[in-house]
């Protein structure tokens, strides 16, 4: 049986989460907006419970949680939703990094076409963005800084808490795409100076199709976000539409479980990472961001091995990827690895391998033997 090693693309649901989602789909299927009967009241209670569970991960207030369809929508709502306000106050310069997910880069590129100025900070060879470089990019007209918590391709942890602390005496808005970090990288996201945090359900062993934008109040004021869609008053008018109660309940429980199991998750994933690196070191592999990455992922290049050939060789053994799932159908070079300064051969051969904390022995020797044949 093929072992699944593409958890940065999506994770399996926790058993308790899957059962809860099924319960709200099949038994308690009421609309959270229905106020005249118990089905609606039960649904509303489930939504508010999830709101508390998600807020608790980053020590936010439950009413600062806005439910969305996922981190992509959350990123768009945070970035595009601030545009009108930033224009009004003359703060139409944005600072971000060149290794952000396309769900951040493309909304920013859209604003760039609308007249916004953007500075894209480059990472170091290890895949991390320097705090000093982010701060040096600030200008008098800077209104928004957007930086990811964890890179989706390399797993490299970005210095979000340090950046937040450095911005504490400014009025800039700070947005963090936490799709790969929420529920896993706990302490940095608690930093109260982070105004906006994007969350994805299916990256933390929850359901697909649901996420959240955590919009923290500062000086008792919520970020002045404008809605991108219209047609209802749900989520304070910022995200209209009937709330998907089963998915929201599942996301809430997944968030709660992630915090409870965080230490266990780190220990188990670190053990697996050590085994993976030992196996690939025998092949002379280059691990991109080896010491800076999360414990559940490695991005490697093996001399003489092309990533497409590697994935074919591993068919029936392991399911891996050669980059972001959102761009896996594209054969253009990874913008992340390109920005890191890797060579064309290193980029062409790069493999992303990501695992989870659930039980199951990974056949690293079988994987490395299959790749050795390609060298």
Secondary structure, DSSP 8 states (H G I E B T S, - for coil): --EE-BTTT-----HHHHHHHHHHHHTS---TT--SSHHHHHHHHHHHHHHHHHHHHTT--GGGEEEESSHHHHHHHHHHHHHHHHHHTT--EEEEETTS-HHHHHHHHHHHHTT-EEEEE---TTS---HHHHHHT--TTEEEEEEESB-TTT-BB--HHHHHHHTTTS--EEEEE-TTTTTTSHHHHT-TT--EEEEEGGGTTS-TT-EEEEE--BTTB------S--S--TGGGTS-S---HHHHHHHHHHHHHHHHTHHHHHHHHHHHHHHHHHHHHTTT-EETTTTTB-TTEEEEE-TT--HHHHHHHTTTTEE-BSS-GGGTT--S--HHHHHTT--HHHHHT-EEEE--SSS----HHHHHHHHHTT-
